[in-house]
Amino acid sequence: MNSKIPRTPLSTPLSGSARETEIRLKNIFSGPKKRPPALFLALVFAACLLCGNLVSCQAAETGEASPKRLSNSRQGDVSLDLTEHEPSSVTYKPGKDPLSEGEQQLLEALFRAAERGNGYQFQTPTAQLMNYIQKDGWVLGAVFVEDHLENTLILGIMDKESGEVPHAIFQRSCHAGVPNVATFRGDDGKFRLLYTFNGQENGQLDGQAGVVRFDGEFMSWEWPVEGDARYGHEPPGASPAAFSEYEAYWDSHLALLAPGGLDVYTVNPGFVWGGDEPMWRLDHNETFWYDSSSAEELPMPIYFQSLNWLNEYTGGPGGWRVLSLTLNEEKCDAGNQVDCYTLDAREELGDKTLTADLFFPYESEPPMRPRIYGSPSHGEIYETYQTLPRIIDSGEPGGKEKDDSWDWVDKFDEEWEKEQEAKQIDEYQSVGVAMEGKDFYYQGQLVNIFLDQRPDKSVWTLNQNPAGTVNVKILRDAGGAITGAAYLTAAEAAELAELFED
C-alpha cells in the first residue's frame, strides 16, 4: 500500500490537500476483447421487440455489435423537472433493522427522484435503503428497487435540512439485478462508496461498478473513471468525458465485490455466442481498503489461485465471488509442506454459498524468503442455500455496524481521528518529539513553534505555545515519510510567528 498522510484533529491546514490514493493490483491476467456477431444480436433484438422488452445495441466500427451494458431507456443523466404523473405505490423494506426517521426520509426522497426523473412509473416496486454517508448537511444514499421486469440501483444526494434532492441522480436498471454496496474511508479521511450492480442480459452475466467520493453537496467517481459519471450536474473540476468513458469501460468489463475491493473480468477472447466458452475471464484485482483476505494481504499467488479454482469448479467465471479466504492452521501440514486455506464464496445472482478447504503445496525456502506455492487441491466442499435478503454486504468494511440514527458517521469520524492521532504521536516519538496534551517537547525542551509540513508545502500540523523555548520542524522525504526532526531557522520561525499574529 502507498503510505499517505491523513488529516487528524492535530492539523491546522493552511493550503492544499492530500493527494488521494487508489491501491490497485493490476493485470494479473489479460486478454483481447471479443464482441458477439451482429447477426446473433439482430435475432435477439427482434425477439425482445416481440416480448415488449427493448434491449438496445451498439454498433462497432468493425461492423460487429456489442451489448450495451445495462441498456434501457433510463440510463444516464436523470433530470428532476419532467412531466408529473401519479406516484407509484411502493413497499419500503426496512432491511436488517427498522429505519430511523431520517433514513426513511432519504429512502423516499431518492425513490421519488428516480420515479419522476424520466416520467417513468415503476410497476410493483419494493425499495430498500442499502447504505448512506453524510457530510456537512448532505447525505449520499444508495437505494435498491426490485420491480416486475427489472431491478434498479439509485445513487443520489439529499439536502438533510430540506429533504430535497437538488441534483441529478445516478440510476441503472437491469433484469435480475443484484447490488452490493460498501462504504470505506480513504487515507485522506474522506468517505467513499463502492457499488456493484450485476444482472443478466441476453442470458449472460452483465453489470457495472464504481467507487464514488463524497465531498458534501457533490459526488464524483474515482474508479473506473475520474469525474461525474451522471453526465449531469458536475462537481468542480469534474471531467465532462466521465460519462462516455464510464459507459465504454463497462462495454467490456464485469466487476464482482471482493475482500478489500473488486475482482475485474474482461470478455474471454475465446467466447462466441452459442459456443461452449464462458463469456468472462479474470483480468485483475482492485484493492481499496484493508482486508486480511484480500489479494494484497495474502501470500502470492494464494488469492488468484483460489479464485481460479472457484471459477473452474463452478464452471462460470464471474458467477461466483470470494467472501473470505483464511489460513486454516489446524489443517496445515508442515512436514509435507502443505498450507491449507479455507475459501468462503457465494453466487453473485443467487443465494447459493460454498465453503472449501484448499491445500497448497510449497517449496521450502531459506528464512526471510517467501514460500513458493503450487496449484491447490481441494478437500471437503460444502454448498448451502441461504435465505438472506438479496441485498448483501452493504455496510462499513472492517465490521463497523451502522446505528439507526443519523450520527453513525460522526461516531466513525471520532474513532478514525483517534486512530490517526495515536499513529501520528508514535511517528513523532520515533524522531525525538513527544506530546503531552497539546504541548510538544523536543529533547526535553518545551516547543514554542512546531511545524510538520508535507513535501508539497501544504501544512500538516502547526502549533504554538508561547511558553516554549525552541522552534522545531519535522523532516519528511519526497514520499512523505518522516526522516527526522530539526530546529527552525530564525527566518522560518519569524515567518510562522506572523501567521499566529494574523
Secondary structure, 3 states (H helix, E strand, C coil): CCCCCCCCCCCCCCCCCCCCCCEEECCCCCCCCCCCCHHHHHHHHHHHHHHCCCCCEEECCCCCEEECCCCCCCCCCECCCCCCCCCCCCEEECCCCCCCHHHHHHHHHHHHHHHHHCCCCCCCCEEEEEEEEEECCEEEEEEEEECCCCEEEEEEEEECCCCCCCCCEEEEEEEEEEEEEEEEECCCCCEEEEEEEEEEECCEEEEEEEEEEECCCCEEEEECCCECCCCCCCCCCCCCCHHHHHHHHCCCEEEEEECCEEEEEEECCCCCCCCCCCCEEEEEEEECCCCCCCCCCCCCCHHHHHHHHHHHHHCCCCCEEEEEEEECHHHCECCCCEEEEEEEEEECCCCEEEEEEEEEEEECCCCCCCCEECCCEEEEEEEEECCCCCCEEEEEHHHECCCCCCCHHHHHHHHHHHHHHHHHHHHHHCCCEEEECCEEEECCEEEEEEEEECCCCCEEEEEECCCCCEEEEEEECCCCCEEEEEECCHHHHHHHHHHHHC
